[in-house]
Amino acid sequence: MAFLLKELRFKVPWGHLAAKAWGSTEGRPVLCLHGWLDNANTFDRLIPLLPKECYYVALDFSGHGQSSHMPKGMRYQHLDYMTDVHRVISFLGWERFSILAHSMGGVVGGMFASVFPETVQHLILLDSYGFFPVHSDLIISHLKKAIIHYSRLEGVNGTKVYTPEAALQRLLDGNPSLNSDTAKVLLQRGTKPVPGGVVFSRDIRITVNNSAPLCLDQCLSIIKSMQSKVHIILANEGISADLMRGVYTDVGQTLLKGYKEHLKMRFQSTVVDGNHFVHLNEPEKIAPIIANELYEQPYIHSQL
C-alpha cells in the first residue's frame, strides 16, 4: 500500500515553511532534514522503503525548496535552521520524535539533539557527522568570508532564467554525486517555471557558508548533552572521502570517537558503498539499516 503523501505549510512571520508528509499522523513521528541547497525531495526515493508505521515530515529549510525566503537584508545561519525545526515540531505538537537527516541537515539535527535533548529519540545521520567543525585558527577568517560574501550578494538578482536542460546541467555540475534521474527529483521542487524557462526557487543568500563557527573541542563537548540514540551512516565515497580530504583529515574519526566515548551503546556507525547522495541514488542500500533503527532492533554494523 502506498504512503499517503501531502503538502504542509507552516506560517512564519515572513511567509511560510513548506514540507511534505508521508503516512498517517498517528504514526511514530520522524522529521527529515535535507542538505545544503537541496530540498525535501531528497527523501522521495528513500521514505517509501521505510516502515509504514511512521509519520515522516520532510521540511524545506527557510530559503530552500518551496519555503519562503527570509526578509531582505537577513542572513541564513544554522541557528535559523534549528529555529525552523523548533517551529515545525511546535506546530505539529511533537514532544518526542526521531530525526533522519542528510549532510547539512545532519549538522542542524546534531545541534538540535544537543540543545533540546529531551525531544529527540533517534538521530539518524546520512553521510553527516552531525557537526562540521571549523578549525580554531580559522574561525575569524570563516566569519570574515561569510560577511564579505553576504555584502557582495546585497541587491544581486539571483533569479537567472534557465532552460530546463540548462538547469539540470547546472545542478549536475554543482553536484557530481547526483545522476540525471536523481537531479531531476530535486529540480521538481527546486525550480519554478517562468516565461522563457525556469528559475531555481532557492534564495541566492543560502549559497553563503554559514555553518556555526564551532571548533572541534566545542563540538565534542556539545555531544555530551545528547540523550538520543545516534546512528551515523557514511558512504565510502561520500563526505569522508570528498569534503574532509585534504582539509580536516582526522576530524571525522575524532567526532566518531567522541560519540562512542560519550554515548557508548547509544551510538552506532555504518559504512555503505556509495557516494554523498546514496540515499537518493541507491536508497535500497540504506533503507534496511534505517528501518531497523526505527524499529529499535539491533543491527550488525561495521566499525570505522
C-alpha positions in Angstrom: 0.0 0.0 0.0 1.4 3.4 -1.0 2.1 6.1 1.6 -0.3 8.9 1.9 1.6 11.9 0.6 0.6 15.5 1.3 2.0 19.0 1.3 2.2 21.0 4.5 2.6 24.7 5.2 3.6 26.3 8.5 3.1 30.0 8.9 6.2 32.1 10.0 6.5 35.9 10.3 7.9 36.4 6.8 5.8 33.8 5.0 5.7 30.0 5.4 7.8 26.9 5.8 7.0 24.2 3.4 7.1 20.5 4.0 5.8 17.2 2.6 4.5 14.3 4.7 4.1 10.6 4.2 2.0 8.2 6.2 -0.6 8.6 9.0 -0.4 11.4 11.5 -0.9 8.7 14.1 2.4 7.1 13.2 5.7 7.5 15.1 7.0 11.0 14.2 10.1 11.3 12.1 11.4 14.7 10.9 13.5 14.6 7.8 16.1 17.3 7.2 17.8 17.8 3.8 21.2 19.0 2.8 22.7 22.4 1.8 21.0 23.9 -1.3 18.7 20.8 -1.5 15.0 20.4 -0.6 12.5 17.9 0.8 12.5 15.8 -2.4 15.9 14.4 -1.4 13.9 11.8 0.6 11.4 10.9 -2.2 13.0 7.6 -3.1 14.0 6.6 0.4 10.9 7.1 2.5 8.7 4.7 0.5 11.1 1.9 1.5 10.9 2.7 5.3 8.4 1.4 7.9 4.8 2.4 7.2 4.2 2.7 10.9 5.9 6.1 11.0 4.8 9.6 10.0 7.5 11.3 8.0 7.6 15.1 7.6 10.3 16.3 5.3 11.0 20.0 5.7 12.2 22.6 3.3 14.5 24.8 5.3 14.0 28.6 5.0 15.1 29.8 1.6 15.1 26.3 0.2 12.6 24.4 -2.0 9.1 25.8 -1.6 9.7 27.6 1.7 9.6 31.4 1.8 12.8 33.4 1.5 13.8 35.4 4.6 13.3 39.2 4.6 15.8 41.3 2.6 19.0 42.1 4.5 18.8 39.0 6.7 21.4 36.2 6.8 20.8 32.4 6.8 22.7 30.6 9.6 22.4 27.1 11.1 20.7 28.7 14.1 17.9 29.8 11.8 17.5 26.3 10.5 17.4 25.0 14.1 14.6 27.6 14.7 12.8 26.2 11.6 12.9 22.8 13.3 11.6 24.1 16.6 8.8 26.0 14.9 7.7 22.9 12.9 7.6 20.5 15.8 5.8 23.1 17.9 3.2 23.4 15.1 2.9 19.6 14.9 2.7 19.2 18.7 5.6 16.7 18.7 7.1 16.3 22.2 9.4 13.4 21.2 10.4 12.4 17.7 13.2 11.0 15.6 15.4 12.9 13.1 16.5 11.5 9.8 19.0 13.9 8.2 21.4 14.2 5.3 24.6 16.3 5.1 23.9 19.9 6.4 20.5 18.7 7.7 22.6 16.3 9.9 24.5 19.3 11.3 21.3 21.0 12.1 19.9 17.7 13.6 23.0 17.2 15.7 22.9 20.6 17.1 19.1 20.4 17.8 19.5 17.0 19.5 22.1 18.6 21.8 20.2 21.8 22.6 16.8 20.0 23.0 18.0 16.6 24.1 14.7 15.5 25.7 12.8 15.8 22.4 14.9 13.5 20.1 14.6 9.8 20.4 16.7 8.7 17.4 19.2 10.7 15.4 20.0 9.0 12.1 22.6 10.9 10.1 23.1 10.2 6.4 26.7 10.9 5.3 27.0 13.5 8.0 28.9 13.7 11.3 26.3 15.8 13.0 28.7 18.7 13.2 31.0 20.5 10.8 33.8 22.0 13.0 35.8 25.0 11.9 39.5 24.8 12.9 40.0 27.1 15.8 42.7 29.0 13.9 40.3 29.6 11.0 37.2 30.8 12.9 38.0 34.5 12.3 38.6 34.0 8.6 35.5 31.8 8.3 33.3 34.6 9.7 35.0 37.3 7.6 34.4 35.3 4.4 30.8 34.9 5.2 30.2 38.6 5.9 32.0 39.7 2.8 30.1 37.1 0.7 26.8 38.4 2.1 27.8 42.0 1.3 28.5 41.1 -2.3 25.1 39.5 -2.6 23.2 42.6 -1.4 21.0 43.7 -4.2 22.1 40.8 -6.5 19.3 39.3 -8.6 19.6 35.6 -8.0 16.8 34.6 -10.4 18.7 33.7 -13.6 16.4 32.0 -16.1 17.5 28.6 -17.4 16.1 26.2 -19.9 15.1 23.0 -18.1 18.0 21.3 -19.7 20.4 24.0 -18.6 19.1 23.9 -15.1 19.6 20.2 -15.0 23.2 20.6 -16.2 23.8 23.4 -13.7 22.7 21.1 -10.8 24.8 18.2 -12.1 27.9 20.5 -12.5 27.5 21.5 -8.8 26.7 18.1 -7.5 28.7 15.4 -9.3 27.4 12.8 -6.8 23.9 13.1 -8.5 22.9 11.4 -11.7 20.5 12.7 -14.3 17.4 11.0 -12.8 18.1 11.9 -9.2 18.9 15.5 -10.1 15.5 15.8 -11.8 13.9 14.7 -8.5 15.5 17.7 -6.7 14.7 20.0 -9.6 11.0 19.2 -9.4 10.9 21.0 -6.1 13.9 23.2 -6.5 12.8 25.1 -9.6 9.7 27.0 -10.7 8.5 27.9 -14.2 8.8 31.5 -15.5 8.5 33.0 -19.0 11.4 31.6 -21.1 12.2 28.7 -18.8 12.7 28.0 -15.1 14.5 29.6 -12.2 15.9 28.0 -9.1 13.5 28.6 -6.2 16.2 28.7 -3.5 17.4 32.0 -2.2 20.8 33.0 -3.5 21.8 34.0 0.1 21.8 30.4 1.2 24.9 29.8 -1.0 27.0 31.5 1.7 28.7 29.0 4.0 27.1 30.0 7.3 27.9 26.9 9.4 28.1 27.6 13.1 31.7 28.6 13.8 32.4 25.9 16.4 35.8 24.3 16.9 36.3 20.6 17.3 36.6 20.7 21.1 33.3 22.6 21.3 31.6 20.0 19.2 32.9 17.2 21.3 31.7 19.0 24.4 28.2 19.5 22.9 27.8 15.8 22.1 27.8 15.1 25.8 24.3 16.6 26.2 22.7 14.2 23.7 20.2 11.8 25.1 19.1 10.2 21.8 20.4 7.1 20.1 22.7 8.1 17.2 23.4 6.1 14.1 25.7 7.6 11.5 25.5 6.0 8.1 28.5 7.1 6.0 29.1 6.4 2.3 32.6 5.2 1.4 32.8 7.7 -1.4 30.9 10.4 0.5 31.7 13.2 2.9 34.7 11.5 4.5 36.3 11.0 1.1 35.3 14.3 -0.5 34.7 17.1 2.0 37.2 16.2 4.6 40.1 15.1 2.3 43.0 17.4 2.5 41.1 19.8 4.9 40.4 18.1 8.2 41.7 14.6 7.6 41.2 13.5 11.2 38.0 15.4 12.1 35.6 12.6 11.2 37.4 10.0 13.1 37.7 12.3 16.2 34.0 13.0 16.1 33.1 9.3 15.8 35.4 8.6 18.7 33.7 11.3 20.7 30.2 9.9 20.0 31.4 6.4 21.1 33.0 7.7 24.2 30.1 9.8 25.5 27.1 7.9 24.1 28.5 4.4 24.5 25.9 1.8 23.5 23.6 4.5 22.2 25.9 5.1 19.2 26.4 3.1 16.1 28.2 3.8 12.8 27.8 2.0 9.5 29.7 2.4 6.2 27.9 1.6 2.9 29.1 1.6 -0.7 28.1 4.8 -2.5 28.6 8.5 -2.6 27.2 11.5 -0.8 23.7 11.1 -2.3 23.5 7.3 -1.8 20.2 7.8 0.0 18.7 9.3 -3.2 20.8 7.4 -5.8 20.6 3.9 -4.2 18.1 4.1 -1.3 17.8 0.3 -1.1 21.3 0.2 0.3 20.5 2.1 3.5 16.7 1.6 3.9 17.1 -1.7 5.9 19.5 0.0 8.2 17.2 2.9 8.9 14.2 0.6 9.2 15.9 -1.5 11.9 16.8 1.7 13.8 13.3 2.9 13.7 12.0 -0.5 14.8 14.6 -0.3 17.6 16.0 -3.6 16.6 19.8 -4.4 16.8 21.7 -4.1 13.6 25.1 -5.6 12.9 27.2 -2.7 11.6 30.7 -2.1 10.5 33.0 -0.1 12.7 35.1 2.8 11.3 
